[in-house]
């Protein structure tokens, strides 16, 4: 009869152990569902809004802006930039900078 009561202290320990593993498994499942759910997934690039509006022509950069970009990229030197800038300013007026 002693051996029967001797194992009773193991039952709560086994129950707590099983409960611990069940809670751990439930947390793992919740974390995986949350990680791979479509709500948290970034949208693919093709679902973003286009950078242009259909039916509206895109805005073209001005000649002065193109000249500045070419100078910034190193396609033209400073003297060429100054000459072309002066030509553009004389043809369109100083207000178009």
MMTF fields as JSON, N, C-alpha, C and O atoms, coordinates in Angstrom:
{
  "mmtfVersion": "1.0.0",
  "mmtfProducer": "UNKNOWN",
  "numBonds": 387,
  "numAtoms": 388,
  "numGroups": 97,
  "numChains": 1,
  "numModels": 1,
  "chainsPerModel": [1],
  "groupsPerChain": [97],
  "chainIdList": ["A"],
  "bondAtomList": [4, 2, 8, 6, 12, 10, 16, 14, 20, 18, 24, 22, 28, 26, 32, 30, 36, 34, 40, 38, 44, 42, 48, 46, 52, 50, 56, 54, 60, 58, 64, 62, 68, 66, 72, 70, 76, 74, 80, 78, 84, 82, 88, 86, 92, 90, 96, 94, 100, 98, 104, 102, 108, 106, 112, 110, 116, 114, 120, 118, 124, 122, 128, 126, 132, 130, 136, 134, 140, 138, 144, 142, 148, 146, 152, 150, 156, 154, 160, 158, 164, 162, 168, 166, 172, 170, 176, 174, 180, 178, 184, 182, 188, 186, 192, 190, 196, 194, 200, 198, 204, 202, 208, 206, 212, 210, 216, 214, 220, 218, 224, 222, 228, 226, 232, 230, 236, 234, 240, 238, 244, 242, 248, 246, 252, 250, 256, 254, 260, 258, 264, 262, 268, 266, 272, 270, 276, 274, 280, 278, 284, 282, 288, 286, 292, 290, 296, 294, 300, 298, 304, 302, 308, 306, 312, 310, 316, 314, 320, 318, 324, 322, 328, 326, 332, 330, 336, 334, 340, 338, 344, 342, 348, 346, 352, 350, 356, 354, 360, 358, 364, 362, 368, 366, 372, 370, 376, 374, 380, 378, 384, 382],
  "bondOrderList": [1, 1, 1, 1, 1, 1, 1, 1, 1, 1, 1, 1, 1, 1, 1, 1, 1, 1, 1, 1, 1, 1, 1, 1, 1, 1, 1, 1, 1, 1, 1, 1, 1, 1, 1, 1, 1, 1, 1, 1, 1, 1, 1, 1, 1, 1, 1, 1, 1, 1, 1, 1, 1, 1, 1, 1, 1, 1, 1, 1, 1, 1, 1, 1, 1, 1, 1, 1, 1, 1, 1, 1, 1, 1, 1, 1, 1, 1, 1, 1, 1, 1, 1, 1, 1, 1, 1, 1, 1, 1, 1, 1, 1, 1, 1, 1],
  "groupList": [{"groupName": "UNK", "atomNameList": ["N", "CA", "C", "O"], "elementList": ["N", "C", "C", "O"], "formalChargeList": [0, 0, 0, 0], "bondAtomList": [1, 0, 2, 1, 3, 2], "bondOrderList": [1, 1, 2], "singleLetterCode": "X", "chemCompType": "L-PEPTIDE LINKING"}],
  "groupTypeList": [0, 0, 0, 0, 0, 0, 0, 0, 0, 0, 0, 0, 0, 0, 0, 0, 0, 0, 0, 0, 0, 0, 0, 0, 0, 0, 0, 0, 0, 0, 0, 0, 0, 0, 0, 0, 0, 0, 0, 0, 0, 0, 0, 0, 0, 0, 0, 0, 0, 0, 0, 0, 0, 0, 0, 0, 0, 0, 0, 0, 0, 0, 0, 0, 0, 0, 0, 0, 0, 0, 0, 0, 0, 0, 0, 0, 0, 0, 0, 0, 0, 0, 0, 0, 0, 0, 0, 0, 0, 0, 0, 0, 0, 0, 0, 0, 0],
  "groupIdList": [1, 2, 3, 4, 5, 6, 7, 8, 9, 10, 11, 12, 13, 14, 15, 16, 17, 18, 19, 20, 21, 22, 23, 24, 25, 26, 27, 28, 29, 30, 31, 32, 33, 34, 35, 36, 37, 38, 39, 40, 41, 42, 43, 44, 45, 46, 47, 48, 49, 50, 51, 52, 53, 54, 55, 56, 57, 58, 59, 60, 61, 62, 63, 64, 65, 66, 67, 68, 69, 70, 71, 72, 73, 74, 75, 76, 77, 78, 79, 80, 81, 82, 83, 84, 85, 86, 87, 88, 89, 90, 91, 92, 93, 94, 95, 96, 97],
  "secStructList": [7, 2, 2, 2, 2, 2, 6, 2, 2, 2, 2, 2, 2, 2, 2, 2, 2, 2, 2, 2, 2, 2, 2, 2, 2, 2, 2, 2, 2, 2, 2, 2, 2, 2, 2, 2, 7, 6, 6, 6, 1, 7, 7, 7, 4, 4, 4, 1, 7, 7, 1, 1, 7, 6, 6, 1, 7, 7, 7, 7, 7, 7, 2, 2, 2, 2, 2, 2, 2, 2, 2, 2, 2, 6, 1, 1, 7, 2, 2, 2, 2, 2, 2, 2, 2, 2, 2, 2, 2, 2, 2, 2, 7, 4, 4, 4, 7],
  "xCoordList": [0.813, 0.0, 0.86, 0.449, 2.03, 2.909, 3.353, 3.463, 3.606, 4.056, 2.983, 3.316, 1.724, 0.631, 0.613, 0.415, 0.814, 0.805, 2.143, 2.215, 3.176, 4.492, 4.529, 5.262, 3.78, 3.766, 2.81, 2.782, 2.028, 1.06, 1.718, 1.151, 2.891, 3.541, 4.047, 4.331, 4.169, 4.611, 3.495, 3.768, 2.259, 1.141, 1.051, 0.929, 1.105, 1.072, 2.273, 2.153, 3.417, 4.617, 4.453, 4.82, 3.91, 3.659, 2.609, 2.72, 1.597, 0.558, 1.123, 0.799, 1.957, 2.587, 3.517, 3.58, 4.227, 5.134, 4.353, 4.736, 3.269, 2.452, 1.825, 1.758, 1.369, 0.779, 1.807, 1.493, 3.043, 4.11, 4.355, 4.442, 4.465, 4.729, 3.559, 3.766, 2.336, 1.171, 1.142, 0.861, 1.435, 1.48, 2.604, 2.422, 3.759, 4.883, 4.543, 4.877, 3.885, 3.47, 2.448, 2.522, 1.501, 0.493, 1.156, 0.791, 2.118, 2.831, 3.619, 3.667, 4.232, 4.978, 4.053, 4.384, 2.906, 1.942, 1.444, 1.344, 1.131, 0.684, 1.755, 1.451, 3.008, 4.096, 4.259, 4.49, 4.143, 4.268, 3.11, 3.311, 1.908, 0.746, 0.882, 0.589, 1.319, 1.478, 2.586, 2.463, 3.66, 4.79, 4.429, 4.816, 3.695, 3.421, 2.026, 1.6, 1.326, 0.005, 0.171, 1.176, -0.798, -0.706, -0.857, -0.469, -1.404, -1.579, -0.234, -0.076, 0.742, 2.04, 3.05, 4.154, 2.698, 3.617, 3.675, 2.628, 4.861, 4.935, 4.315, 4.394, 3.707, 3.053, 4.112, 5.167, 3.847, 4.788, 4.861, 3.943, 5.945, 6.16, 5.091, 4.837, 4.46, 3.486, 2.126, 1.24, 1.934, 0.654, 0.68, -0.355, 1.838, 1.914, 1.28, 1.125, 0.927, 0.355, 1.408, 2.583, 1.022, 1.998, 2.459, 1.732, 3.653, 4.179, 3.592, 3.908, 2.756, 2.073, 0.575, 0.131, -0.188, -1.633, -2.049, -1.661, -2.811, -3.253, -4.062, -4.926, -3.771, -4.473, -3.822, -4.181, -2.87, -2.161, -0.745, -0.045, -0.308, 1.045, 2.087, 1.899, 3.165, 4.197, 4.89, 5.001, 5.343, 6.019, 7.452, 8.187, 7.836, 9.198, 10.088, 9.654, 11.321, 12.224, 12.595, 12.65, 12.844, 13.205, 14.605, 15.36, 14.939, 16.271, 17.347, 18.424, 17.053, 18.027, 18.236, 19.36, 17.17, 17.299, 18.112, 18.936, 17.884, 18.666, 20.13, 21.011, 20.395, 21.771, 22.438, 23.591, 21.712, 22.262, 22.537, 23.554, 21.646, 21.846, 23.069, 23.841, 23.247, 24.408, 25.699, 26.698, 25.684, 26.867, 27.14, 28.291, 26.08, 26.245, 26.772, 27.537, 26.385, 26.875, 28.283, 28.911, 28.779, 30.126, 30.179, 31.258, 29.045, 29.032, 29.612, 30.176, 29.479, 30.033, 30.874, 30.671, 31.821, 32.675, 32.065, 31.001, 32.757, 32.214, 32.091, 31.113, 33.062, 32.982, 31.828, 31.107, 31.646, 30.523, 29.206, 28.259, 29.147, 27.933, 27.608, 26.46, 28.62, 28.384, 27.945, 27.043, 28.581, 28.188, 26.754, 25.974, 26.419, 25.061, 24.031, 22.93, 24.368, 23.451, 23.181, 22.039, 24.241, 24.064, 23.187, 22.356, 23.366, 22.513, 21.05, 20.143, 20.838, 19.468, 18.828, 17.667, 19.585, 19.038, 18.754, 17.779, 19.6, 19.365, 18.189, 17.501, 17.955, 16.85, 15.499, 14.475, 15.482, 14.207, 14.011, 12.925, 15.004, 14.869, 15.332, 15.36, 15.698, 16.23, 15.191, 15.567, 13.901, 12.87, 12.746, 12.073, 13.353, 13.223, 14.332, 14.674, 14.902, 16.001, 15.482, 16.255],
  "yCoordList": [-1.192, 0.0, 1.262, 2.296, 1.18, 2.334, 2.737, 3.929, 1.786, 2.087, 2.824, 3.578, 2.63, 3.308, 4.796, 5.63, 5.133, 6.536, 7.217, 8.444, 6.441, 6.985, 7.687, 8.664, 7.232, 7.826, 8.994, 9.625, 9.304, 10.402, 11.775, 12.673, 11.937, 13.253, 13.488, 14.63, 12.446, 12.596, 13.099, 13.73, 12.828, 13.208, 14.725, 15.154, 15.551, 16.994, 17.473, 18.387, 16.863, 17.228, 16.899, 17.701, 15.739, 15.37, 16.27, 16.625, 16.639, 17.525, 18.901, 19.473, 19.436, 20.743, 20.665, 21.592, 19.57, 19.39, 19.365, 20.025, 18.608, 18.559, 19.908, 20.33, 20.576, 21.907, 22.882, 23.687, 22.825, 23.685, 23.456, 24.418, 22.213, 21.921, 22.295, 22.721, 22.144, 22.565, 24.076, 24.563, 24.82, 26.283, 26.713, 27.621, 26.075, 26.392, 26.105, 26.897, 24.988, 24.648, 25.653, 26.057, 26.055, 27.044, 28.377, 29.022, 28.799, 30.059, 29.977, 30.94, 28.838, 28.653, 28.713, 29.338, 28.07, 28.101, 29.524, 29.961, 30.251, 31.644, 32.507, 33.343, 32.308, 33.088, 32.791, 33.704, 31.522, 31.163, 31.708, 32.197, 31.626, 32.16, 33.664, 34.198, 34.337, 35.785, 36.169, 37.157, 35.391, 35.697, 35.517, 36.328, 34.462, 34.158, 34.579, 34.195, 35.348, 35.797, 36.855, 37.567, 36.964, 37.906, 39.348, 40.262, 39.574, 40.945, 41.604, 42.802, 40.841, 41.397, 41.306, 41.838, 40.651, 40.483, 41.776, 42.359, 42.236, 43.434, 43.178, 42.073, 44.198, 44.079, 43.923, 44.552, 43.104, 43.006, 44.335, 45.152, 44.543, 45.832, 46.161, 47.338, 45.165, 45.447, 45.855, 46.216, 45.809, 46.232, 47.675, 48.205, 48.311, 49.698, 50.6, 50.232, 51.766, 52.748, 53.131, 53.258, 53.314, 53.734, 55.165, 55.946, 55.497, 56.831, 57.858, 59.043, 57.428, 58.334, 58.096, 57.036, 59.075, 58.936, 58.647, 59.387, 57.613, 57.327, 58.487, 59.046, 58.835, 59.929, 61.282, 62.242, 61.381, 62.639, 62.469, 61.539, 63.358, 63.2, 63.44, 64.309, 62.69, 62.872, 64.222, 64.746, 64.765, 66.059, 65.853, 65.045, 66.571, 66.487, 67.48, 68.601, 67.104, 68.057, 69.167, 68.967, 70.322, 71.454, 71.254, 70.401, 72.065, 71.974, 72.317, 71.72, 73.28, 73.664, 72.517, 72.277, 71.815, 70.683, 69.555, 68.931, 69.298, 68.274, 68.675, 67.839, 69.943, 70.437, 70.267, 69.846, 70.593, 70.424, 68.946, 68.619, 68.069, 66.644, 66.124, 65.332, 66.567, 66.137, 66.623, 65.903, 67.845, 68.38, 67.612, 67.328, 67.283, 66.542, 65.131, 64.611, 64.507, 63.168, 63.19, 62.141, 64.374, 64.483, 64.303, 64.09, 64.384, 64.236, 65.454, 65.334, 66.621, 67.857, 68.552, 68.361, 69.362, 70.076, 71.433, 71.79, 72.191, 73.451, 74.502, 75.249, 74.577, 75.6, 75.295, 76.206, 74.032, 73.66, 73.943, 74.432, 73.632, 73.907, 75.394, 75.774, 76.25, 77.7, 78.208, 79.04, 77.71, 78.143, 77.747, 78.558, 76.526, 76.058, 76.74, 77.048, 76.979, 77.688, 79.1, 79.558, 79.799, 81.152, 81.145, 82.035, 80.149, 80.051, 79.815, 80.424, 78.933, 78.662, 79.894, 80.203, 80.59, 81.781, 82.887, 83.622, 83.023, 84.071, 83.734, 84.635, 82.45, 82.079, 82.063, 82.353, 81.727, 81.64, 82.707, 82.805, 83.485, 84.528, 84.019, 82.808, 84.908, 84.494, 83.901, 83.335, 84.008, 83.498, 81.985, 81.42, 81.304, 79.856, 79.067, 77.988, 79.535, 78.824, 77.722, 77.002],
  "zCoordList": [0.0, 0.0, 0.0, -0.526, 0.578, 0.618, -0.789, -1.076, -1.657, -3.005, -3.802, -4.716, -3.484, -4.17, -3.824, -4.707, -2.574, -2.171, -2.454, -2.518, -2.619, -2.887, -4.255, -4.406, -5.232, -6.565, -6.709, -7.766, -5.689, -5.803, -5.945, -6.567, -5.381, -5.504, -6.918, -7.28, -7.724, -9.102, -10.016, -11.037, -9.662, -10.534, -10.75, -11.898, -9.703, -9.967, -10.773, -11.588, -10.548, -11.294, -12.774, -13.633, -13.071, -14.464, -15.098, -16.272, -14.334, -14.841, -15.161, -16.202, -14.286, -14.526, -15.728, -16.535, -15.839, -16.97, -18.289, -19.255, -18.322, -19.54, -19.843, -20.997, -18.801, -19.002, -19.54, -20.417, -19.027, -19.511, -20.998, -21.762, -21.414, -22.82, -23.714, -24.85, -23.225, -24.019, -24.21, -25.305, -23.139, -23.24, -24.171, -24.981, -24.066, -24.942, -26.397, -27.278, -26.657, -28.014, -28.544, -29.704, -27.707, -28.124, -28.448, -29.431, -27.642, -27.92, -29.219, -29.985, -29.464, -30.705, -31.914, -32.922, -31.818, -32.921, -33.153, -34.3, -32.087, -32.231, -32.88, -33.731, -32.482, -33.066, -34.548, -35.341, -34.931, -36.346, -37.171, -38.283, -36.63, -37.35, -37.525, -38.594, -36.492, -36.563, -37.542, -38.266, -37.564, -38.436, -39.902, -40.744, -40.208, -41.6, -42.065, -43.154, -41.272, -41.721, -42.793, -42.815, -43.674, -44.794, -44.334, -45.061, -43.157, -42.67, -42.378, -42.609, -41.873, -41.519, -42.653, -42.538, -43.73, -44.841, -45.66, -45.943, -46.047, -46.88, -48.243, -48.781, -48.781, -50.073, -51.167, -51.093, -52.169, -53.289, -54.039, -53.958, -54.759, -55.409, -56.436, -56.69, -57.032, -58.078, -57.525, -58.301, -56.218, -55.657, -55.161, -54.757, -55.185, -54.757, -55.801, -56.965, -55.359, -56.281, -57.314, -56.968, -58.553, -59.551, -59.265, -58.652, -59.706, -59.468, -60.418, -60.318, -61.322, -62.232, -62.143, -61.702, -62.56, -62.603, -64.041, -64.945, -64.274, -65.644, -66.207, -65.531, -67.441, -68.098, -67.899, -68.581, -66.978, -66.731, -67.264, -66.864, -68.167, -68.697, -67.604, -66.753, -67.619, -66.601, -66.761, -67.869, -65.671, -65.69, -66.154, -65.585, -67.169, -67.692, -66.963, -66.696, -66.632, -65.988, -66.964, -68.178, -66.404, -67.25, -67.809, -67.344, -68.825, -69.432, -68.409, -68.407, -67.544, -66.523, -65.529, -65.089, -65.18, -64.26, -64.892, -64.224, -66.161, -66.866, -66.912, -66.71, -67.175, -67.198, -65.83, -65.744, -64.772, -63.422, -63.112, -62.5, -63.528, -63.298, -64.05, -63.509, -65.296, -66.074, -65.44, -65.429, -64.91, -64.24, -62.94, -62.612, -62.211, -60.959, -61.214, -60.401, -62.312, -62.639, -63.224, -63.367, -63.563, -64.116, -65.62, -66.174, -66.294, -67.742, -68.442, -69.53, -67.832, -68.404, -67.346, -66.147, -67.806, -66.86, -66.522, -67.029, -65.653, -65.144, -66.244, -66.267, -67.154, -68.212, -69.161, -69.568, -69.515, -70.381, -69.678, -70.293, -68.377, -67.617, -67.634, -67.865, -67.388, -67.377, -68.741, -68.833, -69.809, -71.155, -71.474, -71.974, -71.19, -71.491, -70.604, -71.063, -69.346, -68.447, -68.954, -68.942, -69.406, -69.937, -71.182, -71.361, -72.04, -73.237, -72.859, -73.427, -71.903, -71.489, -70.85, -71.117, -70.012, -69.359, -70.345, -70.186, -71.382, -72.375, -73.289, -73.771, -73.529, -74.425, -73.712, -74.331, -72.42, -71.727, -70.66, -70.089, -70.384, -69.363, -68.011, -67.794, -67.093, -65.807, -64.863, -63.837, -65.167, -64.264, -64.308, -63.446, -65.259, -65.426, -64.739, -65.222, -63.66, -63.003, -62.197, -61.564]
}
